[in-house]
Each structure stands twice: as C-alpha cells, then as structure tokens.
Amino acid sequence: MASDPSQHSTDDVAGRVHDHSPGPASDRVFGGVDDVLAVLRRWGSVFYDDRVTQLDHALQCATLARESGAGDELVVAALLHDIGHLLELERNEGRIGDLGVDRDHESIAARALAPLFPPEVVAPVALHVAAKRYLCAVEPEYHATLSEGSVRSLVTQGGPMTPDEIERFERHPAHAAAADLRRWDDAGKVEHLQVAGLDSFAATVRAVARP
C-alpha cells in the first residue's frame, strides 16, 4: 500500500471541491483507543440522517465486515468510518448541522484517526464517500440500494464520478477495500437489528492501533 494513502485520497481521488469550512472539528486528533471508544459511546446514540443510531450503524457495518472474513484493519475501518459525524456532534455539543451541506466527514475522520491507526484502516475511511460515487457510476443498479439519507448526501458529495475520477479511484491501492466498506455501509442500516456490542470490537481496535 502507498506510504500514506489517507493524505491524498479525498482531494486527489474524489476530485471535488467541498462547499464548507470544517472548522475546529477538522483539527481533532484522537489521543488513544480509549478516546475513540469514548466518542462512540458518548455520541453514538444520535440519529444522524438515517433510521438507526450512529453506534448501531457502526456496529452493523463492523459485524458485516467481520462476517465477510475481512481482516482486522478493515473491520476497524467499518466500525469507525463515520466517526467524523460524531466529532462534529462533539464540537457542536450534540447539535446536528444543515444536512444539505457536505462537511467532509470522511476526511475529518481520517485526519483524526491517522496518528493512531495504520493506512489499512485510515484509507478506506477516507475513501468511503468516494466509493459511493464510484459505485453509482460503474453499477447503475447500485443507486437503488442507497438509503434516503445516502441519496440526499450524494448530491452534496458530487454525484456519480466522471470517467477521469473513476480512473483515479481505481488506481488507488485502497479502492477495493473502500468499495467493500461502502457496501457494508449501505447494508448496515437495519432497524432493530441485534448485533454484538461495542465491547466485542474493543480488543480488535486495540490490536490494530499503533503501539
């Protein structure tokens, strides 16, 4: 894998201009695994733009990754891919901003996670929005699988990729992992689904984190 793919993934691969100013949340860096888990526990009960809470969504995605036989790094990426939303909630003391504005949550998450986790975790997180745009472009039937929230956000995120963007995305070493993560992201929004709790993933998160 490239030396630090998370650093160029959203700007170089997604190929879009973000119409926002992330502010202090974009500077948030996790101090350790306990900090990451605390953010999930503190803000995960919030419903963001779908019918399940952020924590339920994270746990469903991580469970799907684990059941698919993904490696530990990709399981952790699935668990943490939307933590940028939670950092925004943290910054805004629980208030959800305008859902019609793209806040670049994937890049906020990647920057916060990068000092603590290897690129095998950070790059798929950074690319999971680009992966949605990619799949919408290369698989016409994929769009019909998106939730209402994902359809709305697709518009602010740039819509389906152009041919040039598709080519750049496919050259990225983490593109296949990001596409897998994206499919779990779309599937992990089932109301009232019972899955293992956060404690069942904590050891994996600690094992994957940098020493």
C-alpha positions as CSV (number, residue, x, y, z in Angstrom):
1,M,0.0,0.0,0.0
2,A,1.1,3.5,-0.6
3,S,3.1,5.2,2.1
4,D,0.2,7.3,3.4
5,P,-2.8,7.0,1.1
6,S,-5.2,8.7,3.5
7,Q,-3.4,12.0,3.0
8,H,-4.4,12.4,-0.7
9,S,-7.4,10.2,-1.0
10,T,-10.3,12.6,-0.7
11,D,-8.7,15.5,-2.6
12,D,-6.9,13.5,-5.3
13,V,-9.3,10.7,-5.8
14,A,-12.7,12.1,-5.0
15,G,-11.9,15.1,-7.3
16,R,-14.4,17.5,-5.8
17,V,-14.5,20.8,-4.0
18,H,-16.1,20.8,-0.6
19,D,-18.5,23.7,0.0
20,H,-17.9,24.1,3.7
21,S,-15.4,25.2,6.3
22,P,-14.9,22.2,8.7
23,G,-13.5,24.4,11.5
24,P,-12.1,23.0,14.7
25,A,-13.5,19.5,14.2
26,S,-11.1,19.0,11.3
27,D,-8.2,19.5,13.7
28,R,-9.4,16.9,16.2
29,V,-6.9,14.1,16.7
30,F,-7.5,11.0,18.9
31,G,-5.2,10.6,21.8
32,G,-5.7,6.8,22.1
33,V,-8.1,4.0,21.7
34,D,-10.0,4.9,24.9
35,D,-10.6,8.4,23.3
36,V,-12.1,6.7,20.2
37,L,-14.3,4.4,22.2
38,A,-15.5,7.2,24.4
39,V,-16.6,9.3,21.4
40,L,-18.6,6.3,20.1
41,R,-20.2,5.8,23.5
42,R,-20.9,9.5,24.1
43,W,-22.3,10.5,20.8
44,G,-23.3,7.1,19.2
45,S,-26.9,7.3,20.4
46,V,-27.7,10.1,18.0
47,F,-29.7,9.5,14.8
48,Y,-27.9,11.4,12.1
49,D,-29.5,11.1,8.7
50,D,-30.9,7.5,8.8
51,R,-33.2,5.4,10.8
52,V,-30.6,3.8,13.1
53,T,-28.3,5.5,15.5
54,Q,-24.7,6.2,14.7
55,L,-23.5,3.4,17.0
56,D,-26.0,0.9,15.7
57,H,-24.8,1.7,12.2
58,A,-21.1,1.4,13.1
59,L,-21.7,-2.0,14.9
60,Q,-23.7,-3.3,12.0
61,C,-21.0,-2.3,9.5
62,A,-18.3,-3.9,11.6
63,T,-20.3,-7.1,12.0
64,L,-20.9,-7.3,8.3
65,A,-17.1,-6.9,7.7
66,R,-16.2,-9.5,10.3
67,E,-18.8,-12.0,8.9
68,S,-17.4,-11.4,5.4
69,G,-14.0,-12.5,6.6
70,A,-12.4,-9.1,6.3
71,G,-9.1,-8.5,8.1
72,D,-9.0,-6.8,11.4
73,E,-7.9,-3.4,9.9
74,L,-10.9,-3.3,7.6
75,V,-13.3,-4.4,10.4
76,V,-12.0,-1.4,12.4
77,A,-12.4,0.8,9.4
78,A,-16.0,-0.3,9.1
79,L,-16.6,0.4,12.8
80,L,-15.0,3.9,12.6
81,H,-15.9,5.1,9.1
82,D,-18.5,7.6,10.2
83,I,-16.8,8.9,13.3
84,G,-16.3,12.2,11.6
85,H,-20.0,12.8,12.2
86,L,-19.5,12.2,15.9
87,L,-16.7,14.6,16.0
88,E,-19.0,17.2,14.5
89,L,-21.5,16.4,17.2
90,E,-18.8,16.7,19.8
91,R,-17.8,20.1,18.5
92,N,-21.4,21.3,18.3
93,E,-22.4,19.9,21.7
94,G,-24.8,17.4,20.1
95,R,-26.4,19.7,17.6
96,I,-26.7,18.4,14.0
97,G,-25.9,21.0,11.4
98,D,-27.5,21.5,8.0
99,L,-27.7,18.2,6.3
100,G,-27.7,19.9,2.9
101,V,-24.1,20.9,3.4
102,D,-21.2,18.5,2.9
103,R,-18.9,18.7,5.9
104,D,-16.3,16.3,4.6
105,H,-16.8,13.9,7.5
106,E,-14.6,11.2,5.8
107,S,-11.6,13.5,5.7
108,I,-12.2,14.8,9.3
109,A,-12.3,11.1,10.4
110,A,-9.2,10.2,8.5
111,R,-7.2,13.1,9.9
112,A,-8.3,12.3,13.5
113,L,-7.5,8.6,13.1
114,A,-4.3,8.8,11.1
115,P,-1.9,9.2,14.1
116,L,-3.4,6.2,15.9
117,F,-4.1,3.7,13.1
118,P,-2.3,2.3,10.0
119,P,-3.2,3.2,6.4
120,E,-5.1,0.0,6.1
121,V,-7.7,1.5,8.5
122,V,-7.4,5.2,7.5
123,A,-7.5,4.9,3.7
124,P,-10.8,3.1,3.4
125,V,-12.4,5.5,5.9
126,A,-11.1,8.4,3.8
127,L,-12.4,6.9,0.6
128,H,-15.8,5.6,1.6
129,V,-17.7,8.6,0.2
130,A,-15.6,8.4,-3.0
131,A,-16.5,4.7,-3.1
132,K,-20.2,5.6,-3.1
133,R,-19.7,8.0,-6.0
134,Y,-17.7,5.3,-7.8
135,L,-20.2,2.6,-7.4
136,C,-23.0,4.9,-8.6
137,A,-21.0,5.5,-11.7
138,V,-20.0,1.9,-12.6
139,E,-23.0,0.0,-11.3
140,P,-26.3,1.7,-12.4
141,E,-28.3,-0.6,-10.2
142,Y,-26.3,0.3,-7.1
143,H,-28.0,3.7,-6.7
144,A,-31.3,1.9,-5.9
145,T,-29.7,0.3,-2.8
146,L,-29.0,3.6,-1.2
147,S,-30.9,4.8,1.9
148,E,-32.8,8.1,1.7
149,G,-30.0,9.8,3.7
150,S,-27.3,8.5,1.3
151,V,-29.3,9.6,-1.7
152,R,-29.5,13.1,-0.3
153,S,-25.9,13.3,0.7
154,L,-24.8,12.0,-2.8
155,V,-25.9,15.3,-4.3
156,T,-23.7,17.4,-1.9
157,Q,-20.8,15.0,-2.4
158,G,-20.6,15.5,-6.1
159,G,-22.8,12.8,-7.6
160,P,-21.6,9.8,-9.6
161,M,-17.9,10.0,-10.6
162,T,-16.8,11.2,-14.0
163,P,-14.7,8.9,-16.2
164,D,-11.5,10.6,-15.1
165,E,-12.4,10.3,-11.4
166,I,-13.2,6.6,-11.9
167,E,-9.8,6.1,-13.4
168,R,-8.1,7.9,-10.5
169,F,-10.1,5.9,-7.9
170,E,-9.3,2.6,-9.5
171,R,-5.6,3.4,-9.3
172,H,-5.7,3.9,-5.6
173,P,-4.3,0.9,-3.6
174,A,-7.2,1.0,-1.2
175,H,-10.0,1.3,-3.7
176,A,-11.2,-2.3,-3.4
177,A,-11.3,-2.1,0.4
178,A,-13.1,1.2,0.2
179,A,-15.7,-0.3,-2.1
180,D,-16.2,-3.3,0.3
181,L,-16.6,-0.8,3.2
182,R,-19.1,1.2,1.2
183,R,-21.3,-1.9,0.6
184,W,-21.3,-2.7,4.3
185,D,-22.1,1.0,5.0
186,D,-25.2,0.8,2.8
187,A,-26.3,-2.5,4.3
188,G,-25.7,-1.6,7.9
189,K,-28.8,0.5,8.4
190,V,-31.4,-2.1,9.6
191,E,-33.8,-1.0,12.3
192,H,-33.9,-3.0,15.5
193,L,-31.2,-5.5,14.3
194,Q,-29.4,-7.2,17.2
195,V,-25.7,-7.3,16.8
196,A,-22.7,-7.6,19.2
197,G,-22.0,-4.5,21.3
198,L,-19.0,-2.2,21.2
199,D,-17.1,-4.2,23.8
200,S,-16.9,-7.1,21.4
201,F,-14.8,-5.0,19.0
202,A,-12.7,-3.1,21.6
203,A,-10.0,-5.7,21.6
204,T,-9.7,-5.6,17.8
205,V,-9.5,-1.8,17.8
206,R,-6.7,-2.0,20.4
207,A,-4.8,-4.7,18.5
208,V,-4.9,-2.8,15.3
209,A,-3.9,0.6,16.8
210,R,-0.3,1.7,16.6
211,P,1.8,0.9,19.7
